[in-house]
Amino acid sequence: MSEYINSALFGWYPYVCLTVFALGSLIRFDREQYTWKTGSSQLLRKRQLFWGSNLFHVGILVIFGGHFVGLLTPVWVFDALGISHTFKQLLAMTVGGIAGVACFIGIGLLAHRRLFDPRIRKTSSFSDIAILLLLWAQLTLGLSSIFVSAHNLDGHEMVKLMSWAQGIVTAQPSAAAQLADVHWIFKTHILLGLTIFLVFPFTRLVHVWSAPIWYLGRTGYQVVRTRRRLRPGVARRPLPRPAGE
C-alpha cells in the first residue's frame, strides 16, 4: 500500500501538475488575456512594497535557478568537473539558505501588507492570499530542510532527489522509487512545490511568463497615474479626431 501511494504521489502526480501548469497557462492566455496581470496596489504602502517585492523576487529567482541546475544536471557532469556531492550540498545549503531567508523576509512583508492593510485586503482575491500562504509554507519547508541536510553531508540524499527529478523529466517508470526512503520533509517540500505548479494558471503567478529579460533592472512597477484635476475655469482640451472623420 505504501509503495502504491509513493508511486501515485511521486510518479503520477507530477505529470498531472505539469500538464495543468502548461495547458492551463496556454488556455488562460488565449481566453482570459485581461486577467493576465499581477494587479497593482503600489499607491499603498510603497516602501513596504519596494522592500518586500524586491527581496521576494531576487530570492525566488536564485532559488528557482539553483533548483533547476542542481536537480536537472546529471550526476556524471558534477563528477567530471570534480565537484563532490558534499561540496555541492554545502553550496546548495549556503546559497539556498541566503536566498531563502531574503525571499522569506520579502514574502513576509508582502503578506503582512496584503492581510493587515484594510484597503489592500479589500481588493485582494482569495487566490492572491492563498498563493502567498502557499509560497510562505513552501519557503518554510525549504529552509527547514537545511537543518535535515546538515546531518547528512555525504550528499546521498541529494543524489536521490536529483535521480527522481531527472527520472520524471525523462519519463522513467521507476522514478518514484528514488524517494521511497527519503526524509518526510523533502517529500512534503516536493508535493507542495508540485501543487504550486498545479494552481499556477489560476493565480496571478501567470505574469511570470510575461516578465521581460530586463525585469531585475526595472525602475518601477506597473505604471499607475492619478487623474489630474483641472483648476476651476480651465476647460479640458478636446482629444484629437482620427484622420478621415
C-alpha atoms as a printed R data frame, in Angstrom:
    type eleno elety resid chain resno       x      y       z
1   ATOM     1    CA   MET     A     1   0.000  0.000   0.000
2   ATOM     2    CA   SER     A     2   2.776  2.449   0.902
3   ATOM     3    CA   GLU     A     3   4.524  1.606  -2.377
4   ATOM     4    CA   TYR     A     4   1.317  2.356  -4.297
5   ATOM     5    CA   ILE     A     5   0.869  5.712  -2.500
6   ATOM     6    CA   ASN     A     6   4.514  6.625  -3.119
7   ATOM     7    CA   SER     A     7   4.115  5.789  -6.812
8   ATOM     8    CA   ALA     A     8   0.898  7.813  -7.096
9   ATOM     9    CA   LEU     A     9   2.314 10.889  -5.335
10  ATOM    10    CA   PHE     A    10   5.766 10.962  -6.901
11  ATOM    11    CA   GLY     A    11   5.234  9.029 -10.117
12  ATOM    12    CA   TRP     A    12   1.847 10.188 -11.438
13  ATOM    13    CA   TYR     A    13   1.015 13.406  -9.580
14  ATOM    14    CA   PRO     A    14   3.990 15.300 -11.095
15  ATOM    15    CA   TYR     A    15   2.639 14.726 -14.609
16  ATOM    16    CA   VAL     A    16  -0.849 15.868 -13.603
17  ATOM    17    CA   CYS     A    17   0.586 19.081 -12.139
18  ATOM    18    CA   LEU     A    18   2.897 19.795 -15.084
19  ATOM    19    CA   THR     A    19   0.126 19.137 -17.621
20  ATOM    20    CA   VAL     A    20  -2.279 21.522 -15.868
21  ATOM    21    CA   PHE     A    21   0.581 24.026 -15.494
22  ATOM    22    CA   ALA     A    22   1.334 24.061 -19.240
23  ATOM    23    CA   LEU     A    23  -2.147 23.683 -20.739
24  ATOM    24    CA   GLY     A    24  -3.792 25.892 -18.129
25  ATOM    25    CA   SER     A    25  -1.373 28.735 -18.828
26  ATOM    26    CA   LEU     A    26  -1.983 28.478 -22.590
27  ATOM    27    CA   ILE     A    27  -5.768 28.361 -22.209
28  ATOM    28    CA   ARG     A    28  -5.827 31.300 -19.805
29  ATOM    29    CA   PHE     A    29  -3.662 33.369 -22.136
30  ATOM    30    CA   ASP     A    30  -5.919 32.508 -25.064
31  ATOM    31    CA   ARG     A    31  -9.274 33.044 -23.345
32  ATOM    32    CA   GLU     A    32  -8.686 35.481 -20.469
33  ATOM    33    CA   GLN     A    33  -5.981 37.887 -21.537
34  ATOM    34    CA   TYR     A    34  -7.473 40.721 -19.478
35  ATOM    35    CA   THR     A    35  -6.694 38.730 -16.317
36  ATOM    36    CA   TRP     A    36  -3.073 38.128 -17.382
37  ATOM    37    CA   LYS     A    37  -1.553 40.527 -14.867
38  ATOM    38    CA   THR     A    38  -0.404 40.854 -11.287
39  ATOM    39    CA   GLY     A    39  -2.710 43.691 -10.324
40  ATOM    40    CA   SER     A    40  -1.242 46.804  -8.748
41  ATOM    41    CA   SER     A    41  -1.552 48.386  -5.331
42  ATOM    42    CA   GLN     A    42   1.667 50.369  -5.465
43  ATOM    43    CA   LEU     A    43  -0.009 53.569  -4.291
44  ATOM    44    CA   LEU     A    44  -0.471 51.975  -0.862
45  ATOM    45    CA   ARG     A    45   2.480 51.291   1.459
46  ATOM    46    CA   LYS     A    46   5.006 51.882  -1.308
47  ATOM    47    CA   ARG     A    47   8.099 51.446   0.894
48  ATOM    48    CA   GLN     A    48   6.915 48.100   2.224
49  ATOM    49    CA   LEU     A    49   6.066 47.008  -1.323
50  ATOM    50    CA   PHE     A    50   9.529 48.047  -2.553
51  ATOM    51    CA   TRP     A    51  11.441 46.008   0.011
52  ATOM    52    CA   GLY     A    52   9.051 43.082   0.055
53  ATOM    53    CA   SER     A    53   8.779 42.757  -3.713
54  ATOM    54    CA   ASN     A    54  12.497 43.072  -4.426
55  ATOM    55    CA   LEU     A    55  13.610 40.705  -1.660
56  ATOM    56    CA   PHE     A    56  10.992 38.171  -2.729
57  ATOM    57    CA   HIS     A    57  11.720 38.311  -6.462
58  ATOM    58    CA   VAL     A    58  15.513 38.233  -6.164
59  ATOM    59    CA   GLY     A    59  15.339 35.401  -3.643
60  ATOM    60    CA   ILE     A    60  12.844 33.317  -5.612
61  ATOM    61    CA   LEU     A    61  14.813 33.663  -8.863
62  ATOM    62    CA   VAL     A    62  18.014 32.471  -7.173
63  ATOM    63    CA   ILE     A    63  16.141 29.578  -5.543
64  ATOM    64    CA   PHE     A    64  14.450 28.551  -8.789
65  ATOM    65    CA   GLY     A    65  17.723 28.725 -10.718
66  ATOM    66    CA   GLY     A    66  19.501 26.694  -8.051
67  ATOM    67    CA   HIS     A    67  16.798 24.018  -8.029
68  ATOM    68    CA   PHE     A    68  16.737 23.861 -11.833
69  ATOM    69    CA   VAL     A    69  20.503 23.464 -12.205
70  ATOM    70    CA   GLY     A    70  21.005 21.357  -9.093
71  ATOM    71    CA   LEU     A    71  18.244 18.849  -9.766
72  ATOM    72    CA   LEU     A    72  18.402 18.532 -13.549
73  ATOM    73    CA   THR     A    73  22.163 18.472 -14.110
74  ATOM    74    CA   PRO     A    74  23.237 14.804 -14.482
75  ATOM    75    CA   VAL     A    75  25.383 13.457 -11.654
76  ATOM    76    CA   TRP     A    76  28.157 12.497 -14.089
77  ATOM    77    CA   VAL     A    77  28.595 16.171 -15.039
78  ATOM    78    CA   PHE     A    78  29.459 17.091 -11.440
79  ATOM    79    CA   ASP     A    79  31.755 14.044 -11.238
80  ATOM    80    CA   ALA     A    80  33.510 15.055 -14.462
81  ATOM    81    CA   LEU     A    81  34.056 18.567 -13.079
82  ATOM    82    CA   GLY     A    82  35.483 17.169  -9.860
83  ATOM    83    CA   ILE     A    83  32.649 18.560  -7.735
84  ATOM    84    CA   SER     A    84  31.964 16.234  -4.822
85  ATOM    85    CA   HIS     A    85  28.470 15.560  -3.515
86  ATOM    86    CA   THR     A    86  29.415 17.058  -0.161
87  ATOM    87    CA   PHE     A    87  30.651 20.304  -1.715
88  ATOM    88    CA   LYS     A    88  27.552 20.564  -3.920
89  ATOM    89    CA   GLN     A    89  25.299 20.040  -0.920
90  ATOM    90    CA   LEU     A    90  27.141 22.633   1.177
91  ATOM    91    CA   LEU     A    91  26.955 25.103  -1.719
92  ATOM    92    CA   ALA     A    92  23.229 24.480  -2.107
93  ATOM    93    CA   MET     A    93  22.662 24.897   1.621
94  ATOM    94    CA   THR     A    94  24.634 28.169   1.760
95  ATOM    95    CA   VAL     A    95  23.342 29.896  -1.382
96  ATOM    96    CA   GLY     A    96  19.850 28.483  -0.989
97  ATOM    97    CA   GLY     A    97  19.779 29.468   2.668
98  ATOM    98    CA   ILE     A    98  20.746 33.095   1.979
99  ATOM    99    CA   ALA     A    99  18.294 33.392  -0.927
100 ATOM   100    CA   GLY     A   100  15.622 31.602   1.119
101 ATOM   101    CA   VAL     A   101  15.940 33.990   4.055
102 ATOM   102    CA   ALA     A   102  15.748 37.014   1.718
103 ATOM   103    CA   CYS     A   103  12.705 35.541   0.000
104 ATOM   104    CA   PHE     A   104  11.111 34.647   3.342
105 ATOM   105    CA   ILE     A   105  11.504 38.214   4.635
106 ATOM   106    CA   GLY     A   106  10.150 39.580   1.357
107 ATOM   107    CA   ILE     A   107   7.076 37.384   1.302
108 ATOM   108    CA   GLY     A   108   6.504 38.146   4.987
109 ATOM   109    CA   LEU     A   109   6.382 41.867   4.178
110 ATOM   110    CA   LEU     A   110   4.077 41.264   1.209
111 ATOM   111    CA   ALA     A   111   1.759 39.016   3.223
112 ATOM   112    CA   HIS     A   112   1.609 41.473   6.141
113 ATOM   113    CA   ARG     A   113   0.840 44.303   3.741
114 ATOM   114    CA   ARG     A   114  -1.915 42.357   1.973
115 ATOM   115    CA   LEU     A   115  -3.507 40.857   5.079
116 ATOM   116    CA   PHE     A   116  -3.369 43.751   7.516
117 ATOM   117    CA   ASP     A   117  -3.955 46.826   5.359
118 ATOM   118    CA   PRO     A   118  -7.789 47.068   5.104
119 ATOM   119    CA   ARG     A   119  -7.707 48.783   1.701
120 ATOM   120    CA   ILE     A   120  -5.373 46.222   0.120
121 ATOM   121    CA   ARG     A   121  -7.205 43.318   1.775
122 ATOM   122    CA   LYS     A   122 -10.491 44.544   0.335
123 ATOM   123    CA   THR     A   123  -9.149 44.450  -3.238
124 ATOM   124    CA   SER     A   124  -7.379 41.085  -2.814
125 ATOM   125    CA   SER     A   125  -8.923 37.918  -4.193
126 ATOM   126    CA   PHE     A   126  -8.902 34.532  -2.487
127 ATOM   127    CA   SER     A   127  -6.184 33.311  -4.876
128 ATOM   128    CA   ASP     A   128  -3.985 36.350  -4.081
129 ATOM   129    CA   ILE     A   129  -3.912 35.437  -0.410
130 ATOM   130    CA   ALA     A   130  -3.832 31.671  -0.924
131 ATOM   131    CA   ILE     A   131  -0.781 31.729  -3.212
132 ATOM   132    CA   LEU     A   132   1.119 33.935  -0.748
133 ATOM   133    CA   LEU     A   133   0.417 31.484   2.056
134 ATOM   134    CA   LEU     A   134   1.375 28.513  -0.143
135 ATOM   135    CA   LEU     A   135   4.676 30.147  -1.066
136 ATOM   136    CA   TRP     A   136   5.298 31.031   2.584
137 ATOM   137    CA   ALA     A   137   4.714 27.398   3.619
138 ATOM   138    CA   GLN     A   138   6.980 26.164   0.821
139 ATOM   139    CA   LEU     A   139   9.774 28.505   1.880
140 ATOM   140    CA   THR     A   140   9.391 27.380   5.491
141 ATOM   141    CA   LEU     A   141   9.784 23.748   4.429
142 ATOM   142    CA   GLY     A   142  12.749 24.587   2.219
143 ATOM   143    CA   LEU     A   143  14.577 26.422   4.988
144 ATOM   144    CA   SER     A   144  13.762 23.631   7.451
145 ATOM   145    CA   SER     A   145  15.271 21.067   5.075
146 ATOM   146    CA   ILE     A   146  18.667 22.765   5.520
147 ATOM   147    CA   PHE     A   147  18.832 21.508   9.099
148 ATOM   148    CA   VAL     A   148  17.992 17.990   7.930
149 ATOM   149    CA   SER     A   149  20.658 18.174   5.213
150 ATOM   150    CA   ALA     A   150  23.238 19.306   7.779
151 ATOM   151    CA   HIS     A   151  23.034 15.844   9.380
152 ATOM   152    CA   ASN     A   152  23.672 14.068   6.046
153 ATOM   153    CA   LEU     A   153  26.572 15.863   4.388
154 ATOM   154    CA   ASP     A   154  27.596 12.869   2.295
155 ATOM   155    CA   GLY     A   155  25.178 14.050  -0.404
156 ATOM   156    CA   HIS     A   156  23.456 10.700  -0.951
157 ATOM   157    CA   GLU     A   157  20.030 12.134  -0.100
158 ATOM   158    CA   MET     A   158  20.547 14.894  -2.648
159 ATOM   159    CA   VAL     A   159  21.542 12.361  -5.317
160 ATOM   160    CA   LYS     A   160  18.215 10.587  -4.745
161 ATOM   161    CA   LEU     A   161  16.351 13.862  -5.280
162 ATOM   162    CA   MET     A   162  18.342 14.508  -8.461
163 ATOM   163    CA   SER     A   163  17.665 11.000  -9.760
164 ATOM   164    CA   TRP     A   164  13.934 11.429  -9.095
165 ATOM   165    CA   ALA     A   165  13.718 14.809 -10.869
166 ATOM   166    CA   GLN     A   166  15.687 13.588 -13.884
167 ATOM   167    CA   GLY     A   167  13.611 10.400 -13.961
168 ATOM   168    CA   ILE     A   168  10.386 12.436 -14.096
169 ATOM   169    CA   VAL     A   169  11.726 14.624 -16.908
170 ATOM   170    CA   THR     A   170  12.809 11.578 -18.931
171 ATOM   171    CA   ALA     A   171   9.609  9.638 -18.085
172 ATOM   172    CA   GLN     A   172  11.298  6.811 -16.211
173 ATOM   173    CA   PRO     A   173   8.695  4.450 -14.660
174 ATOM   174    CA   SER     A   174  10.915  3.796 -11.631
175 ATOM   175    CA   ALA     A   175  11.452  7.475 -10.752
176 ATOM   176    CA   ALA     A   176   9.154  7.404  -7.704
177 ATOM   177    CA   ALA     A   177  11.179  4.594  -6.121
178 ATOM   178    CA   GLN     A   178  14.071  7.047  -5.633
179 ATOM   179    CA   LEU     A   179  12.044  8.860  -2.957
180 ATOM   180    CA   ALA     A   180  10.785  5.811  -1.091
181 ATOM   181    CA   ASP     A   181  13.075  6.282   1.921
182 ATOM   182    CA   VAL     A   182  13.986  9.991   1.860
183 ATOM   183    CA   HIS     A   183  13.131 12.239   4.815
184 ATOM   184    CA   TRP     A   184   9.485 13.271   5.067
185 ATOM   185    CA   ILE     A   185  10.356 16.968   4.936
186 ATOM   186    CA   PHE     A   186  11.787 16.547   1.424
187 ATOM   187    CA   LYS     A   187   8.692 14.642   0.329
188 ATOM   188    CA   THR     A   188   6.384 17.340   1.710
189 ATOM   189    CA   HIS     A   189   8.513 20.050   0.089
190 ATOM   190    CA   ILE     A   190   8.247 18.294  -3.283
191 ATOM   191    CA   LEU     A   191   4.490 17.726  -3.006
192 ATOM   192    CA   LEU     A   192   3.791 21.340  -2.094
193 ATOM   193    CA   GLY     A   193   6.060 22.522  -4.906
194 ATOM   194    CA   LEU     A   194   4.142 20.367  -7.389
195 ATOM   195    CA   THR     A   195   0.859 21.738  -6.020
196 ATOM   196    CA   ILE     A   196   2.071 25.280  -6.695
197 ATOM   197    CA   PHE     A   197   2.620 24.249 -10.335
198 ATOM   198    CA   LEU     A   198  -0.915 22.821 -10.301
199 ATOM   199    CA   VAL     A   199  -2.592 26.066  -9.166
200 ATOM   200    CA   PHE     A   200  -0.207 28.322 -11.123
201 ATOM   201    CA   PRO     A   201  -2.547 29.013 -14.100
202 ATOM   202    CA   PHE     A   202  -5.378 30.088 -11.785
203 ATOM   203    CA   THR     A   203  -3.394 32.744  -9.899
204 ATOM   204    CA   ARG     A   204  -1.512 35.960 -10.545
205 ATOM   205    CA   LEU     A   205   1.666 33.899 -10.925
206 ATOM   206    CA   VAL     A   206   0.994 33.698 -14.686
207 ATOM   207    CA   HIS     A   207   2.639 37.112 -15.009
208 ATOM   208    CA   VAL     A   208   5.962 35.227 -14.764
209 ATOM   209    CA   TRP     A   209   5.551 34.248 -18.418
210 ATOM   210    CA   SER     A   210   5.379 37.921 -19.399
211 ATOM   211    CA   ALA     A   211   8.401 39.093 -17.407
212 ATOM   212    CA   PRO     A   212  10.885 40.857 -19.739
213 ATOM   213    CA   ILE     A   213  14.582 39.952 -19.619
214 ATOM   214    CA   TRP     A   214  15.373 43.319 -18.001
215 ATOM   215    CA   TYR     A   215  12.951 42.579 -15.124
216 ATOM   216    CA   LEU     A   216  15.582 42.879 -12.362
217 ATOM   217    CA   GLY     A   217  16.776 46.227 -13.710
218 ATOM   218    CA   ARG     A   218  13.331 47.807 -13.775
219 ATOM   219    CA   THR     A   219  12.958 51.266 -12.275
220 ATOM   220    CA   GLY     A   220   9.320 50.928 -11.288
221 ATOM   221    CA   TYR     A   221   6.294 48.709 -11.166
222 ATOM   222    CA   GLN     A   222   3.078 48.772 -13.153
223 ATOM   223    CA   VAL     A   223   2.505 52.401 -14.090
224 ATOM   224    CA   VAL     A   224  -0.376 53.909 -12.135
225 ATOM   225    CA   ARG     A   225  -1.256 57.582 -12.532
226 ATOM   226    CA   THR     A   226  -3.810 59.590 -10.645
227 ATOM   227    CA   ARG     A   227  -6.339 61.535 -12.652
228 ATOM   228    CA   ARG     A   228  -5.215 65.149 -12.997
229 ATOM   229    CA   ARG     A   229  -7.709 67.649 -11.666
230 ATOM   230    CA   LEU     A   230  -8.285 70.810 -13.649
231 ATOM   231    CA   ARG     A   231  -8.339 74.181 -11.965
232 ATOM   232    CA   PRO     A   232 -11.760 75.892 -11.812
233 ATOM   233    CA   GLY     A   233 -12.454 77.780 -15.036
234 ATOM   234    CA   VAL     A   234  -9.944 75.786 -17.124
235 ATOM   235    CA   ALA     A   235 -11.576 73.895 -19.983
236 ATOM   236    CA   ARG     A   236 -10.483 70.345 -20.776
237 ATOM   237    CA   ARG     A   237  -8.569 70.127 -24.063
238 ATOM   238    CA   PRO     A   238 -10.562 68.030 -26.571
239 ATOM   239    CA   LEU     A   239  -8.999 64.826 -27.849
240 ATOM   240    CA   PRO     A   240  -7.791 64.956 -31.483
241 ATOM   241    CA   ARG     A   241 -10.065 63.269 -34.024
242 ATOM   242    CA   PRO     A   242  -8.745 60.344 -36.065
243 ATOM   243    CA   ALA     A   243  -7.843 61.168 -39.654
244 ATOM   244    CA   GLY     A   244 -10.674 60.784 -42.119
245 ATOM   245    CA   GLU     A   245 -13.515 61.819 -39.822
